[in-house]
């Protein structure tokens, strides 16, 4: 299990808050493919000019579920629910139930998901009116994995979820788990892709012109 570090250095000339998020996974199902929302993976509030902060994470993958009080939109914060570790190399399959033990009830490993994916199988004991959401969560240095992508869950479905391991950093204050509208939160982002990189540490610097540069140390 590899450990990665993302460091953010604020050289913008002013105190700034930052946030990191992941590229949304590919999600398919037997019915129509759901709309997938991006959630803030980690928040870096109030980094002073010249200051820096670090997020550490591993490449562990988690399935997640939640039942937010409101529909998914850019004001929704996913701050409760459950996660369970899955392995995309063994194509794990996770069972979800709204029974007495609400949540993920079983993991089949190896499972029957598509290659490079995990799948969530929903039961028939809920309806869309229950407002459950499923998604992908990643470690962000805290005790609880943070949701990085969520979508509305329907009963009696098999969702195949294929993670895309690419991160982005933008400026602005958002809570971890908050749904974001990528078209309105920032004009420029830093792109962090550890694929084929020998280093496990990326340093993101925002300069005086607001643009981001990324180096791998």
C-alpha positions in Angstrom: 0.0 0.0 0.0 1.7 3.2 -1.2 1.4 6.5 0.7 1.2 9.7 -1.2 1.7 13.4 -0.1 0.2 16.5 -1.6 1.8 19.7 -0.4 0.2 23.1 -1.1 2.3 26.3 -0.9 0.6 29.7 -0.9 2.7 32.2 -2.8 -0.4 34.1 -4.1 0.3 37.3 -2.1 -2.8 36.9 0.1 -4.2 34.4 2.7 -6.1 31.7 0.8 -8.1 28.5 1.4 -7.6 25.6 -0.9 -9.4 22.3 -1.6 -8.5 19.1 -3.4 -10.8 16.8 -5.3 -10.5 13.7 -7.6 -11.6 13.1 -11.2 -15.0 11.4 -10.9 -15.0 7.7 -11.5 -16.7 6.0 -14.4 -20.0 4.6 -13.3 -22.2 2.3 -15.2 -25.3 0.3 -14.4 -27.9 -1.9 -16.0 -30.1 1.1 -16.5 -29.1 4.6 -17.5 -25.7 5.8 -16.2 -26.3 8.0 -13.2 -25.0 11.6 -12.9 -21.9 11.5 -10.8 -21.1 14.5 -8.5 -17.6 15.5 -7.3 -17.1 15.9 -3.6 -14.3 17.8 -1.9 -11.7 15.3 -0.8 -9.8 17.5 1.6 -10.0 21.1 2.6 -7.1 23.4 3.4 -8.6 26.4 5.2 -6.8 29.7 5.6 -3.2 29.1 4.5 -1.4 32.4 5.1 0.8 33.9 2.4 4.0 31.9 2.3 2.4 29.1 4.3 2.0 25.5 3.3 0.0 22.4 4.3 0.1 18.7 3.5 -2.4 16.0 2.9 -1.4 12.4 3.1 -3.3 9.5 1.7 -2.9 5.9 0.6 -4.2 4.2 -2.5 -6.8 2.3 -0.6 -10.3 2.4 -2.2 -13.6 2.5 -0.3 -17.2 2.2 -1.4 -19.4 4.7 0.4 -23.1 5.3 1.0 -25.0 8.1 2.6 -28.6 9.4 3.2 -28.2 13.2 3.0 -31.1 15.4 4.1 -31.2 17.1 0.7 -30.8 16.1 -2.9 -27.3 16.2 -4.3 -26.4 19.7 -5.4 -23.5 22.1 -4.8 -24.7 22.9 -1.2 -24.9 19.2 -0.1 -22.3 18.0 2.4 -21.9 14.2 2.8 -21.0 14.0 6.5 -22.6 10.7 7.6 -23.2 7.2 6.2 -20.7 4.4 5.8 -17.7 3.1 4.0 -16.2 -0.3 3.3 -12.8 -1.2 1.8 -12.8 -2.7 -1.6 -10.2 -3.9 -4.0 -10.5 -3.2 -7.7 -7.8 -5.8 -8.7 -10.1 -8.5 -7.4 -13.2 -6.8 -8.8 -15.0 -6.8 -5.4 -18.8 -6.7 -5.1 -20.5 -5.0 -2.2 -24.1 -5.6 -1.1 -26.2 -2.7 0.2 -29.4 -3.1 2.3 -31.9 -0.8 4.0 -32.8 -3.5 6.5 -32.3 -3.6 10.2 -28.5 -3.4 9.6 -28.7 -0.5 7.1 -25.6 -0.2 5.0 -23.1 -2.5 3.3 -23.8 -6.0 4.5 -21.4 -8.1 2.6 -18.3 -7.9 0.4 -17.6 -10.7 -2.2 -13.9 -10.8 -3.0 -13.1 -11.8 -5.6 -16.3 -10.3 -7.0 -18.0 -9.9 -10.4 -17.3 -6.2 -11.1 -15.8 -5.0 -14.4 -12.0 -5.2 -14.7 -10.4 -2.3 -12.6 -13.7 -1.7 -10.9 -15.8 -2.5 -7.8 -19.5 -2.9 -7.8 -22.3 -1.9 -5.4 -25.4 -4.1 -5.6 -28.5 -2.5 -4.2 -31.4 -4.4 -2.7 -35.2 -4.0 -3.2 -35.9 -2.7 0.3 -35.9 1.0 -0.5 -37.2 3.4 -3.1 -35.8 6.7 -4.6 -37.8 8.6 -2.0 -35.3 7.3 0.6 -32.6 9.5 -1.0 -29.7 7.1 -0.6 -26.5 7.9 -2.5 -23.6 5.7 -3.3 -20.1 6.6 -4.3 -16.3 6.3 -3.9 -14.3 7.4 -0.9 -10.6 7.8 -0.4 -8.4 8.3 2.7 -7.4 11.9 3.4 -5.3 11.6 6.5 -8.3 11.6 8.9 -9.8 8.6 10.7 -12.7 8.4 8.3 -12.3 8.0 4.5 -13.8 11.0 2.7 -16.3 10.7 -0.2 -14.8 12.0 -3.4 -17.7 11.2 -5.8 -21.4 10.4 -5.2 -24.5 9.6 -7.2 -28.2 8.9 -6.5 -28.8 5.3 -5.7 -31.7 3.3 -7.1 -32.9 -0.1 -5.8 -32.3 -3.4 -7.6 -29.3 -2.1 -9.5 -25.7 -3.2 -10.0 -23.3 -0.2 -10.2 -19.8 -0.7 -11.6 -17.5 2.0 -10.4 -14.1 2.5 -12.0 -11.8 4.9 -10.1 -9.6 7.4 -12.0 -6.6 8.2 -9.9 -6.1 11.9 -10.8 -6.3 14.8 -8.3 -6.9 18.5 -8.7 -6.4 21.5 -6.4 -8.2 24.8 -6.5 -8.5 27.8 -4.3 -11.6 28.6 -2.2 -13.2 27.4 1.0 -15.3 24.2 0.9 -15.9 21.5 3.4 -14.6 18.0 3.0 -17.5 16.0 1.5 -19.2 19.0 0.0 -20.6 18.6 -3.6 -18.9 21.1 -5.9 -19.8 22.6 -9.3 -16.5 22.5 -11.1 -17.6 25.1 -13.6 -18.2 27.8 -10.9 -15.7 27.2 -8.1 -12.4 28.2 -9.7 -10.9 29.4 -13.0 -7.7 27.4 -12.7 -6.7 24.1 -11.1 -3.5 22.2 -10.4 -3.6 18.7 -11.9 -1.8 15.9 -10.0 -1.3 12.6 -11.6 1.0 10.1 -9.9 0.8 7.6 -12.8 4.3 6.6 -13.9 5.8 9.0 -11.4 8.7 7.6 -9.3 7.9 10.2 -6.5 5.0 9.9 -4.1 5.1 13.6 -3.1 3.6 16.4 -5.2 4.1 20.1 -4.4 1.5 22.5 -5.6 2.4 26.2 -5.7 0.0 29.1 -6.4 1.8 32.2 -7.6 1.0 35.9 -7.7 -0.9 35.5 -10.9 -3.2 32.9 -9.4 -1.8 30.1 -11.6 -0.7 26.8 -10.2 2.5 24.8 -10.8 3.1 21.2 -9.8 6.4 19.4 -9.1 7.1 15.9 -8.0 9.8 15.6 -5.3 
